[in-house]
Amino acid sequence: MALIDAPEREAGDAAAPAAPGLGELFVAFAKMSLAGFGGVLVWARRAIVEQHRWMTAEEFNETFALCHFLPGPNIVNLSVVFGSRFRGIPGAIAAFAGLLGPPLLIVTLLAVLYAHYGELDTLRRILAGVSYAAIGLLFAVVFKMLMPLLRKRDPVAIGLLAAVFVAVGILRLPMPWVLAVAVPLSIGATYLLRRRTA
């Protein structure tokens, strides 16, 4: 599976395809959710940016960053924001239903099976293997989301990225406090840079 080598549409390249319809939104998010063992972000980015080219890599990163500030799971927020961007409230509902409907049915069935067979050692080993694969997919998508930022070679953005990583990942500071500092800093830095170039 070539998750890292697939070509991406950069801003200004080929024109974006037509906006997806309601059925297309439902099916696309249903496929993402059914493929997304261990997390849907990998498959959401792959489908939205690389396969359908509904967004550029930068647009996806910006939309996903916005979804971090909304309450609830990030990928659910992404489905609602993405669907409403193209088709308004009906689009948000279609993407949301596609994302959560099929897995809800499958998880309900698996919960019944797990209640009967959850103590089997073979099943535990299978679940451990799946978790390792999910971690690998997560690292792949983080790398791909990082590339547009690194290509710009913007020292302020890279500095903010490093500072937030150190604060949350190494120092284990609470995420809300880190975001309360990082968001105004990033907005201020962007404003000052644009003012200088204008």
C-alpha positions as CSV (number, residue, x, y, z in Angstrom):
1,M,0.0,0.0,0.0
2,A,1.8,3.2,-1.1
3,L,0.6,5.6,1.5
4,I,3.7,7.8,1.3
5,D,4.5,7.8,-2.4
6,A,1.1,8.7,-3.9
7,P,1.1,12.0,-5.7
8,E,-0.7,15.0,-4.2
9,R,-2.4,17.9,-5.8
10,E,-0.7,21.1,-4.8
11,A,-2.4,24.4,-4.8
12,G,-2.5,25.8,-8.3
13,D,-2.1,22.4,-10.0
14,A,-4.9,20.7,-11.9
15,A,-8.4,22.1,-11.2
16,A,-10.3,20.5,-8.4
17,P,-13.0,18.0,-9.4
18,A,-16.7,18.8,-9.0
19,A,-18.1,18.9,-5.4
20,P,-19.3,15.5,-4.2
21,G,-23.0,14.8,-4.1
22,L,-24.8,13.5,-1.0
23,G,-24.6,9.8,-2.0
24,E,-20.9,10.2,-2.9
25,L,-20.2,11.7,0.5
26,F,-22.0,8.9,2.3
27,V,-20.2,6.2,0.3
28,A,-16.8,7.8,0.6
29,F,-17.0,8.2,4.4
30,A,-18.5,4.7,4.7
31,K,-15.5,3.3,2.8
32,M,-13.1,5.3,5.0
33,S,-14.8,4.0,8.2
34,L,-14.8,0.4,7.0
35,A,-11.1,0.5,6.0
36,G,-10.1,2.4,9.1
37,F,-9.0,-0.3,11.6
38,G,-7.3,1.6,14.4
39,G,-8.3,5.0,13.1
40,V,-9.9,6.6,10.1
41,L,-7.6,9.6,9.7
42,V,-5.2,7.6,7.5
43,W,-7.9,6.6,5.1
44,A,-9.8,9.9,5.2
45,R,-6.7,11.8,4.1
46,R,-5.9,9.3,1.4
47,A,-9.5,9.4,0.0
48,I,-10.0,13.2,0.3
49,V,-6.5,14.4,-0.9
50,E,-5.1,11.6,-3.0
51,Q,-8.0,9.6,-4.5
52,H,-10.8,12.1,-5.0
53,R,-8.7,15.3,-4.8
54,W,-11.5,17.2,-3.1
55,M,-8.9,19.1,-1.1
56,T,-5.2,19.9,-1.3
57,A,-2.9,18.6,1.3
58,E,-2.8,22.1,2.9
59,E,-6.6,22.4,2.9
60,F,-6.9,19.1,4.6
61,N,-4.4,20.0,7.3
62,E,-6.1,23.3,7.9
63,T,-9.6,21.6,8.1
64,F,-8.3,18.9,10.4
65,A,-6.6,21.5,12.6
66,L,-9.9,23.3,13.0
67,C,-11.5,20.0,14.0
68,H,-9.1,19.7,16.9
69,F,-10.8,22.8,18.5
70,L,-14.3,21.4,18.3
71,P,-15.7,19.1,21.0
72,G,-15.9,15.4,20.1
73,P,-13.7,13.0,18.1
74,N,-11.6,14.8,15.5
75,I,-12.6,12.5,12.6
76,V,-16.3,12.8,13.4
77,N,-15.8,16.6,13.4
78,L,-14.0,16.3,10.1
79,S,-16.9,14.4,8.5
80,V,-19.3,17.1,9.6
81,V,-17.1,20.0,8.5
82,F,-16.2,18.4,5.2
83,G,-19.8,17.5,4.3
84,S,-21.1,20.9,5.2
85,R,-18.4,22.6,3.2
86,F,-19.7,21.0,0.0
87,R,-23.4,20.3,0.6
88,G,-24.4,22.3,3.7
89,I,-26.3,20.6,6.5
90,P,-27.5,17.6,4.3
91,G,-23.9,17.0,3.3
92,A,-22.8,17.1,7.0
93,I,-25.5,14.5,7.8
94,A,-24.6,12.3,4.8
95,A,-20.8,12.2,5.7
96,F,-21.6,11.7,9.4
97,A,-24.0,8.8,8.7
98,G,-21.5,7.2,6.3
99,L,-18.7,7.5,8.9
100,L,-20.6,6.1,11.8
101,G,-23.4,3.9,10.4
102,P,-21.5,0.9,9.1
103,P,-19.0,0.6,12.0
104,L,-21.8,0.9,14.5
105,L,-23.5,-2.2,13.0
106,I,-20.2,-4.1,12.9
107,V,-19.1,-3.2,16.4
108,T,-22.5,-4.2,17.8
109,L,-22.1,-7.6,16.2
110,L,-18.4,-7.9,17.4
111,A,-19.5,-7.0,20.9
112,V,-21.9,-9.9,21.0
113,L,-19.2,-12.2,19.7
114,Y,-16.5,-10.9,22.1
115,A,-18.9,-11.4,25.0
116,H,-18.9,-15.1,24.2
117,Y,-15.3,-15.6,22.9
118,G,-13.2,-12.8,24.5
119,E,-11.2,-15.0,26.7
120,L,-9.5,-16.9,23.9
121,D,-5.7,-16.3,23.7
122,T,-5.7,-16.4,19.9
123,L,-8.2,-13.5,19.8
124,R,-6.0,-11.5,22.1
125,R,-3.0,-12.0,19.9
126,I,-4.9,-11.0,16.8
127,L,-6.1,-7.8,18.5
128,A,-2.5,-7.0,19.6
129,G,-1.3,-7.4,15.9
130,V,-4.0,-5.1,14.7
131,S,-3.0,-2.4,17.2
132,Y,0.6,-2.5,15.9
133,A,-0.6,-2.1,12.3
134,A,-2.8,0.9,13.4
135,I,0.3,2.6,15.0
136,G,2.2,2.2,11.7
137,L,-0.6,3.7,9.7
138,L,-0.8,6.6,12.2
139,F,2.9,7.3,11.8
140,A,2.5,7.3,8.0
141,V,-0.3,9.8,7.9
142,V,1.5,12.1,10.4
143,F,4.5,12.1,8.1
144,K,2.4,13.0,5.1
145,M,0.6,15.8,6.9
146,L,3.9,17.2,8.0
147,M,5.4,17.3,4.5
148,P,3.4,20.4,3.2
149,L,4.6,22.4,6.2
150,L,8.2,21.3,5.8
151,R,8.1,22.1,2.0
152,K,7.3,25.8,2.9
153,R,10.4,26.0,5.0
154,D,8.6,28.5,7.3
155,P,10.8,28.8,10.4
156,V,8.0,30.3,12.5
157,A,5.6,27.5,11.7
158,I,8.2,24.8,12.3
159,G,9.2,26.5,15.5
160,L,5.6,26.5,16.8
161,L,5.2,22.9,15.7
162,A,8.4,21.9,17.6
163,A,7.3,23.9,20.7
164,V,3.9,22.3,20.8
165,F,5.4,18.8,20.4
166,V,7.8,19.4,23.2
167,A,5.1,20.9,25.5
168,V,2.5,18.1,24.9
169,G,4.6,15.1,23.9
170,I,7.7,15.4,26.2
171,L,6.7,17.7,29.0
172,R,3.2,16.3,29.2
173,L,1.6,19.7,29.7
174,P,-2.2,19.8,29.5
175,M,-3.4,20.2,25.8
176,P,-6.0,23.0,26.5
177,W,-3.3,25.1,28.2
178,V,-0.8,24.5,25.4
179,L,-3.4,25.4,22.7
180,A,-4.5,28.5,24.7
181,V,-0.9,29.8,24.2
182,A,-0.1,28.3,20.8
183,V,-3.2,29.4,18.9
184,P,-2.9,33.2,19.7
185,L,0.9,32.9,18.9
186,S,0.3,31.3,15.6
187,I,-2.5,33.7,14.6
188,G,-0.2,36.7,15.6
189,A,2.8,35.3,13.8
190,T,0.7,34.8,10.6
191,Y,-0.7,38.3,10.9
192,L,2.7,39.9,11.3
193,L,4.2,37.9,8.4
194,R,1.4,38.8,6.0
195,R,1.6,42.4,7.0
196,R,5.3,42.5,6.2
197,T,4.8,40.9,2.8
198,A,1.8,43.1,1.9
